Amino acid sequence: MTDTTRALDAFTAELTGATSEEAAFDALCRLTKATVGAKLFTVMTSDTEAMVARRAYTDDAENYPTSGEKPIEMNRWFDQVLTRQEAFVSNTLADIDTVFPDAELIGKLGCGSVVNLPIIMGGKVIATMNILHEEGYYTAERVAQIHDTLRLPALAACAVAMQLAR
């Protein structure tokens, strides 16, 4: 069994036993860190009708509390992630600064690269899984691993979290 297989098995066990939204996303966070790596992990819901994104999960509540909410801006990130439903990848803090107003805080946390993976349900982006690491970290190989390994678990964790929130 590979490390990815063990991590996926652990994720499945944690997710099936989850009794809260946080537990579902905790499982996804652990899987992400075990397989691809992340210094910061969040999940943001997307409400494109109200043009607001809300933080549903964070592994750094001090700097990125779940009460956080921000307006969705019409920029290249919006076009790529919410319209074309493609992952956004940036490997420099300077590039991150062109689309995210909190780039300074991101840098202070030792991060300089990001992948925002859209979580799609019913043909609509309902959330994004956001993973950040040091500058240059998300290579083409790691981005491919994110797509291959984490897309379905991200959807499953989101679906479980939504069910548990009822």
C-alpha positions as CSV (number, residue, x, y, z in Angstrom):
1,M,0.0,0.0,0.0
2,T,1.3,3.5,-0.9
3,D,1.4,6.4,1.4
4,T,-1.4,8.0,-0.7
5,T,-3.5,4.9,-0.3
6,R,-3.0,4.9,3.5
7,A,-3.9,8.6,3.6
8,L,-7.0,8.0,1.5
9,D,-8.1,5.1,3.7
10,A,-7.6,7.3,6.8
11,F,-9.6,10.1,5.2
12,T,-12.4,7.7,4.3
13,A,-12.6,6.4,7.9
14,E,-12.6,9.9,9.3
15,L,-15.1,11.2,6.9
16,T,-17.6,8.3,7.5
17,G,-17.3,8.9,11.2
18,A,-17.6,12.7,11.0
19,T,-20.3,14.2,13.2
20,S,-19.7,17.8,12.4
21,E,-18.8,20.1,9.5
22,E,-15.5,20.8,11.1
23,A,-14.7,17.0,11.5
24,A,-15.5,16.5,7.8
25,F,-13.1,19.3,6.8
26,D,-10.5,18.3,9.4
27,A,-10.3,14.9,7.5
28,L,-9.8,16.7,4.2
29,C,-7.2,19.0,5.7
30,R,-5.2,16.0,7.1
31,L,-5.5,14.2,3.7
32,T,-4.2,17.3,1.9
33,K,-1.3,17.8,4.2
34,A,-0.4,14.1,4.1
35,T,-0.5,13.8,0.3
36,V,0.4,17.2,-1.2
37,G,1.4,19.5,1.7
38,A,0.0,22.8,2.9
39,K,1.0,25.4,5.4
40,L,-2.5,26.9,5.4
41,F,-5.7,25.2,4.5
42,T,-9.2,26.8,4.2
43,V,-12.5,26.1,2.5
44,M,-14.6,29.0,1.2
45,T,-18.2,28.7,0.1
46,S,-19.1,30.7,-3.0
47,D,-22.4,32.6,-3.3
48,T,-22.2,34.1,-6.8
49,E,-25.7,35.5,-6.5
50,A,-24.8,37.6,-3.5
51,M,-21.2,37.9,-4.7
52,V,-19.8,36.8,-1.3
53,A,-17.4,34.1,-0.2
54,R,-17.6,32.7,3.3
55,R,-14.9,30.8,5.1
56,A,-16.5,27.5,6.1
57,Y,-13.2,26.0,7.5
58,T,-9.7,27.0,8.5
59,D,-6.7,25.4,10.1
60,D,-5.6,28.9,11.3
61,A,-8.5,30.4,13.2
62,E,-6.4,33.2,14.6
63,N,-5.5,34.7,11.2
64,Y,-8.4,33.3,9.1
65,P,-11.4,32.8,11.3
66,T,-14.4,30.9,10.0
67,S,-16.5,34.0,10.6
68,G,-14.6,35.6,7.7
69,E,-16.5,36.8,4.7
70,K,-15.3,38.7,1.7
71,P,-16.8,40.1,-1.5
72,I,-16.2,38.1,-4.7
73,E,-14.4,40.3,-7.1
74,M,-14.8,40.2,-10.9
75,N,-11.1,39.5,-11.8
76,R,-9.1,36.8,-13.5
77,W,-9.5,34.5,-10.5
78,F,-13.3,34.8,-10.8
79,D,-13.1,34.0,-14.5
80,Q,-10.9,31.0,-14.0
81,V,-12.3,29.4,-10.9
82,L,-16.0,30.4,-10.8
83,T,-16.7,30.7,-14.5
84,R,-14.4,28.2,-16.2
85,Q,-14.4,26.0,-13.0
86,E,-10.6,25.5,-13.2
87,A,-8.1,25.5,-10.4
88,F,-6.2,28.7,-9.8
89,V,-2.5,28.2,-9.2
90,S,0.0,30.9,-8.2
91,N,3.5,30.3,-7.1
92,T,4.7,33.8,-6.2
93,L,3.5,36.3,-3.6
94,A,3.7,39.0,-6.2
95,D,1.2,37.1,-8.4
96,I,-1.0,36.3,-5.4
97,D,-1.1,40.1,-4.6
98,T,-2.7,40.7,-8.0
99,V,-5.9,38.8,-7.0
100,F,-6.1,38.6,-3.2
101,P,-6.2,41.7,-1.0
102,D,-4.7,39.7,1.9
103,A,-1.4,38.9,0.2
104,E,0.6,40.7,2.9
105,L,-0.8,38.4,5.6
106,I,-0.2,35.4,3.4
107,G,3.4,36.4,3.1
108,K,3.7,36.9,6.9
109,L,2.5,33.4,7.4
110,G,5.4,32.1,5.3
111,C,3.2,31.3,2.2
112,G,3.9,32.4,-1.3
113,S,2.0,29.9,-3.4
114,V,-1.6,28.9,-3.6
115,V,-4.0,26.4,-5.2
116,N,-7.7,27.2,-5.2
117,L,-9.5,24.0,-6.2
118,P,-13.1,24.6,-7.2
119,I,-15.6,22.1,-5.6
120,I,-18.4,21.6,-8.1
121,M,-21.8,20.2,-7.4
122,G,-24.7,20.2,-9.8
123,G,-22.5,22.0,-12.4
124,K,-21.9,24.9,-10.0
125,V,-18.9,25.9,-7.9
126,I,-20.2,25.7,-4.4
127,A,-16.9,26.2,-2.6
128,T,-13.1,26.3,-3.1
129,M,-10.5,24.3,-1.3
130,N,-7.6,26.7,-0.7
131,I,-4.1,25.4,0.0
132,L,-1.1,27.6,0.5
133,H,2.6,26.8,1.0
134,E,6.0,28.5,0.5
135,E,6.7,30.3,-2.8
136,G,7.2,27.9,-5.7
137,Y,5.8,24.9,-3.9
138,Y,2.9,24.0,-6.1
139,T,4.8,22.5,-9.1
140,A,3.1,21.0,-12.1
141,E,3.5,17.6,-10.5
142,R,1.9,18.7,-7.2
143,V,-1.0,20.4,-9.1
144,A,-1.6,17.2,-11.0
145,Q,-1.6,15.2,-7.7
146,I,-4.1,17.7,-6.3
147,H,-6.4,17.1,-9.3
148,D,-5.9,13.3,-9.2
149,T,-6.0,12.7,-5.5
150,L,-8.0,15.5,-3.9
151,R,-10.9,16.5,-6.2
152,L,-13.3,13.7,-5.2
153,P,-12.4,13.8,-1.5
154,A,-13.0,17.6,-1.5
155,L,-16.4,17.1,-3.0
156,A,-17.2,14.3,-0.5
157,A,-16.1,16.3,2.5
158,C,-18.2,19.3,1.3
159,A,-21.2,17.0,0.7
160,V,-20.8,15.5,4.2
161,A,-20.3,19.0,5.8
162,M,-23.5,20.3,4.1
163,Q,-25.5,17.2,5.3
164,L,-24.2,17.7,8.8
165,A,-25.1,21.4,8.8
166,R,-28.8,20.6,8.3
